[in-house]
Amino acid sequence: GLEWSVGKVAGEEELAAGSGRAYEAAGEAQEATALLPDYAFKGSDASAGTSVSGLSGAAAVLALCVGACHAFRFFKGRGGRGQRTE
């Protein structure tokens, strides 16, 4: 999706990389820490990486939503507006 959007706006699927020490450092950090570069396992062309990327992304969003719901519930019960009176 991102490549398609960039292609529509810029006329190219990939933008030219910036130059400078900050860009180089960021690129090196990204290469060293990427778990699934280009949605594939390192050194593999198998499509299983795409499935793992989707499932792990969905799990991360689910965990974030559940955590946010618990946080809202916790802070709602700590006085102030929204506190139930019985």
Secondary structure, DSSP 8 states (H G I E B T S, - for coil): -HHHHHHHHHSSSS-----SHHHHHHHHHHHHH-SSGGGS-TT---THHHHHHHHHHHHHHHHHHHHHHHHHHHHHTSSSTT----
